[in-house]
């Protein structure tokens, strides 16, 4: 069986549904199954969160906490 072709076909069908749906539950489910459906900004935001979570922020003279930074990122994502 050609699993790569089957995956690509399923992804194309998911893209069609993703583009036509306004239901947040459906969108979240499709993004879980096919992470590449998340928009670029969302993926970047998630990667920044991972970097921040894995960085020792105490080594920097910062005016903001980790929580402040995450809150700012979340607001920017709206």
Backbone as CSV, one residue per row, in Angstrom:
resi,resn,N_x,N_y,N_z,CA_x,CA_y,CA_z,C_x,C_y,C_z
1,UNK,0.836,-1.188,0.000,0.000,0.000,0.000,0.882,1.253,0.000
2,UNK,0.417,2.266,-0.665,1.149,3.528,-0.725,0.577,4.473,0.339
3,UNK,1.140,4.371,1.551,0.625,5.164,2.665,0.866,6.656,2.482
4,UNK,1.948,7.016,1.838,2.225,8.432,1.611,1.140,9.048,0.733
5,UNK,0.737,8.343,-0.313,-0.325,8.847,-1.193,-1.646,8.940,-0.429
6,UNK,-1.935,7.918,0.376,-3.185,7.933,1.153,-3.194,9.124,2.115
7,UNK,-2.028,9.387,2.747,-1.939,10.518,3.669,-2.165,11.828,2.923
8,UNK,-1.509,11.981,1.788,-1.667,13.211,1.012,-3.109,13.406,0.560
9,UNK,-3.772,12.318,0.152,-5.179,12.401,-0.242,-6.055,12.816,0.944
10,UNK,-5.786,12.206,2.115,-6.555,12.550,3.313,-6.300,14.002,3.706
11,UNK,-5.071,14.458,3.585,-4.735,15.840,3.905,-5.470,16.799,2.973
12,UNK,-5.543,16.493,1.707,-6.271,17.347,0.757,-7.756,17.416,1.110
13,UNK,-8.346,16.289,1.492,-9.752,16.303,1.912,-9.918,17.127,3.188
14,UNK,-8.968,16.976,4.114,-9.020,17.734,5.364,-8.890,19.234,5.099
15,UNK,-8.029,19.615,4.149,-7.870,21.036,3.798,-9.183,21.617,3.292
16,UNK,-9.904,20.830,2.510,-11.198,21.284,1.983,-12.182,21.518,3.124
17,UNK,-12.254,20.565,4.027,-13.163,20.695,5.174,-12.715,21.851,6.054
18,UNK,-11.418,21.943,6.290,-10.855,22.986,7.150,-11.183,24.377,6.604
19,UNK,-11.073,24.533,5.310,-11.350,25.828,4.690,-12.815,26.203,4.693
20,UNK,-13.696,25.196,4.774,-15.126,25.455,4.689,-15.809,25.504,6.057
21,UNK,-15.141,25.026,7.085,-15.773,24.910,8.399,-15.518,26.144,9.259
22,UNK,-16.513,26.470,10.063,-16.363,27.534,11.050,-16.489,26.975,12.461
23,UNK,-16.681,25.668,12.563,-16.844,25.008,13.859,-15.472,24.812,14.499
24,UNK,-15.263,25.451,15.647,-13.965,25.395,16.321,-13.580,23.962,16.684
25,UNK,-14.543,23.144,17.070,-14.249,21.746,17.422,-13.708,20.979,16.222
26,UNK,-14.302,21.198,15.074,-13.836,20.518,13.859,-12.444,21.013,13.495
27,UNK,-12.232,22.320,13.567,-10.929,22.884,13.235,-9.849,22.346,14.173
28,UNK,-10.130,22.308,15.473,-9.152,21.799,16.445,-8.859,20.324,16.208
29,UNK,-9.890,19.554,15.889,-9.692,18.129,15.615,-8.821,17.938,14.385
30,UNK,-9.112,18.670,13.324,-8.306,18.557,12.104,-6.866,19.006,12.346
31,UNK,-6.671,20.058,13.144,-5.318,20.523,13.456,-4.549,19.495,14.281
32,UNK,-5.266,18.737,15.111,-4.625,17.684,15.901,-4.167,16.541,14.998
33,UNK,-5.007,16.179,14.061,-4.681,15.081,13.145,-3.653,15.522,12.113
34,UNK,-3.823,16.736,11.598,-2.945,17.281,10.563,-2.381,18.618,11.058
35,UNK,-1.302,18.599,11.847,-0.757,19.848,12.398,-0.378,20.866,11.333
36,UNK,-0.097,20.412,10.128,0.283,21.337,9.071,-0.868,22.248,8.632
37,UNK,-2.088,21.977,9.108,-3.222,22.835,8.784,-3.223,24.120,9.606
38,UNK,-2.562,24.091,10.760,-2.491,25.309,11.566,-1.822,26.389,10.740
39,UNK,-2.296,27.591,10.913,-1.673,28.655,10.137,-0.255,28.913,10.634
40,UNK,0.520,29.531,9.814,1.936,29.763,10.105,2.113,30.552,11.399
41,UNK,1.300,31.571,11.620,1.418,32.380,12.827,1.201,31.534,14.080
42,UNK,0.234,30.650,14.020,-0.053,29.788,15.167,1.121,28.849,15.445
43,UNK,1.695,28.296,14.401,2.844,27.394,14.579,4.033,28.153,15.161
44,UNK,4.266,29.368,14.686,5.372,30.174,15.206,5.128,30.488,16.684
45,UNK,3.897,30.866,17.018,3.559,31.178,18.398,3.821,29.971,19.302
46,UNK,3.419,28.793,18.861,3.630,27.580,19.655,5.113,27.282,19.819
47,UNK,5.896,27.506,18.780,7.332,27.256,18.874,8.010,28.252,19.821
48,UNK,7.572,29.503,19.807,8.118,30.492,20.735,7.806,30.082,22.171
49,UNK,6.607,29.578,22.410,6.239,29.114,23.748,7.173,27.993,24.210
50,UNK,7.479,27.070,23.324,8.380,25.967,23.668,9.767,26.501,24.012
51,UNK,10.250,27.426,23.198,11.574,28.010,23.452,11.589,28.723,24.801
52,UNK,10.572,29.524,25.074,10.511,30.244,26.342,10.433,29.282,27.522
53,UNK,9.650,28.231,27.371,9.492,27.268,28.458,10.789,26.525,28.749
54,UNK,11.654,26.412,27.760,12.891,25.651,27.921,14.130,26.534,28.064
55,UNK,13.928,27.807,28.308,15.038,28.742,28.473,15.081,29.225,29.920
56,UNK,16.258,29.258,30.474,16.434,29.792,31.824,16.407,31.314,31.731
57,UNK,15.254,31.881,31.993,15.083,33.327,31.841,15.781,34.114,32.941
58,UNK,16.212,33.448,34.003,16.869,34.151,35.101,18.234,34.707,34.695
59,UNK,18.778,34.210,33.601,20.085,34.694,33.150,20.002,36.039,32.427
60,UNK,18.781,36.503,32.196,18.581,37.773,31.500,17.993,38.804,32.460
61,UNK,18.320,40.054,32.257,17.720,41.135,33.043,16.437,41.546,32.335
62,UNK,15.351,40.871,32.690,14.074,41.093,32.012,13.094,41.843,32.907
63,UNK,12.271,42.652,32.271,11.224,43.359,32.996,9.929,42.550,33.037
64,UNK,9.886,41.428,32.306,8.657,40.660,32.191,8.892,39.202,32.571
65,UNK,7.853,38.583,33.088,7.932,37.178,33.468,7.556,36.297,32.275
66,UNK,7.780,35.017,32.445,7.373,34.036,31.440,5.873,34.165,31.171
67,UNK,5.088,34.279,32.234,3.630,34.398,32.083,3.255,35.660,31.298
68,UNK,3.955,36.766,31.561,3.704,38.004,30.811,3.942,37.784,29.318
69,UNK,5.027,37.095,29.014,5.378,36.852,27.614,4.347,35.967,26.923
70,UNK,3.914,34.928,27.622,2.910,34.026,27.046,1.591,34.767,26.859
71,UNK,1.198,35.563,27.838,-0.039,36.345,27.702,0.028,37.282,26.508
72,UNK,1.173,37.913,26.315,1.339,38.809,25.174,1.208,38.031,23.858
73,UNK,1.848,36.862,23.800,1.748,36.034,22.593,0.298,35.639,22.308
74,UNK,-0.416,35.261,23.365,-1.816,34.857,23.192,-2.651,36.015,22.668
75,UNK,-2.432,37.209,23.172,-3.180,38.381,22.694,-2.870,38.673,21.239
76,UNK,-1.610,38.496,20.851,-1.208,38.752,19.463,-1.840,37.753,18.508
77,UNK,-2.169,36.582,19.015,-2.731,35.530,18.166,-4.193,35.687,17.868
78,UNK,-4.818,36.672,18.435,-6.267,36.839,18.219,-6.575,37.555,16.950
